[in-house]
Amino acid sequence: MPVDFFTQGQKSTSDKELFGICDDTIGRDKTPAYLDESNLDNWIAEVHNGSRKHIDFYAIDCCVV
């Protein structure tokens, strides 16, 4: 069964120079991952976007049943 990850509504965006990726429920498939621009303690990864491009992040961790 094909899955369209781009229409699931789990999109975060940022154009900040530095932001993080968060996944509050690692191992518990209830809340999708997301981008965060201010809560460094919650980040599981950092994104350095020196050219400040517009970034679209699609969480796919809760799209597959």
Secondary structure in CASP SS format (residue, H / E / C, confidence):
PFRMAT SS
TARGET T0000
AUTHOR 0000-0000-0000
METHOD secondary structure of the structure
MODEL  1
M C 1.00
P C 1.00
V C 1.00
D C 1.00
F H 1.00
F H 1.00
T H 1.00
Q C 1.00
G C 1.00
Q C 1.00
K E 1.00
S E 1.00
T E 1.00
S E 1.00
D C 1.00
K C 1.00
E C 1.00
L E 1.00
F E 1.00
G E 1.00
I E 1.00
C E 1.00
D C 1.00
D C 1.00
T C 1.00
I C 1.00
G C 1.00
R C 1.00
D C 1.00
K C 1.00
T C 1.00
P C 1.00
A C 1.00
Y E 1.00
L E 1.00
D E 1.00
E C 1.00
S C 1.00
N C 1.00
L H 1.00
D H 1.00
N H 1.00
W C 1.00
I C 1.00
A E 1.00
E E 1.00
V E 1.00
H E 1.00
N C 1.00
G C 1.00
S C 1.00
R C 1.00
K C 1.00
H C 1.00
I E 1.00
D E 1.00
F E 1.00
Y E 1.00
A C 1.00
I C 1.00
D C 1.00
C C 1.00
C C 1.00
V C 1.00
V C 1.00
END
